[in-house]
């Protein structure tokens, strides 16, 4: 854990970015009193998700493709009573 006063953080934040990436936490202080915490974000996925992960696990009924009832359409558009 790194403690920084706000002035130092504003001036030298780019110096600490690599440490944040590695999992370090920065505590921001104002007059040496902690006021905030900065943490790095988790690394993004290194590869794209494959298509069809749930293939064969469920089926979509034919009724899914039928038009919605009129009262439901009105409810979605804010026209219901």
N, C-alpha and C positions, 0 to 999 in steps of 0.2 A: 504494500500500500504506500502510495506517494502522497504526501501532504503538500499542497501548493497554495500560496495566497493568490487571490484573484489577479493582482497585477502581474505576478510572475507567470501565471497560466496564460494570460492574454499575450504576453510578450514572447513566451517560449513554448507554446502548445505543440508546435510542429516537432519539437525535440522529443516529446513524450508519446507520439503516435505509435511508434514501433513497440513501445512497452505496453500500450493499450492492446495492440494486436496480439501480444503474447499472453494476455490475461491479467495484466496488472490493473489495479484500480487507483484512480486519482481522487483524493478528497480535496475539494475546493474549500478554502477558508477565507473568511473576512475578518481581519484583525485577529488572526490565529484561532478563530472559532469556526468549526466545520459548518458549512451551509449546503453543500451539494456533493454528489458522488458521480464520477464519470467512469463508465465501464466500456470496454470494447464490445462490438457486436460479434455474434458468432459468424464464422466463415460461411460464405454462400456454398450451396451444393456444387460439387466439382463436376457433376455431369447432369444432363437433362433427365427428367423422369421418362421412362419408356411408356409408350402408348399401349393401352389395353391391360393395365394392371388388374382390373376387376373382371376381365373377360370370363364369361361363364358363371359368374357368382350371382347374377340376378338377371331377370328379364323385364323388359318394359312392356306393360299390357297395351293392347291396341287402343283402349280407352284414353290413354295418355295423349294421343294425337287428335282426339275429338275436340271440337270447339268448347270453350268454357261456357257454363250457364250465364245467362244475361245478368242475373243478380250478382254473381261473383265478379263479372267485368265491371259493373257499376261500383261495387265495393272497392275494387282496386283503383278506380279513377276518382274515388271520393264522392260518388253520387248516391251512395246508399243512405237509407233513412236511419 
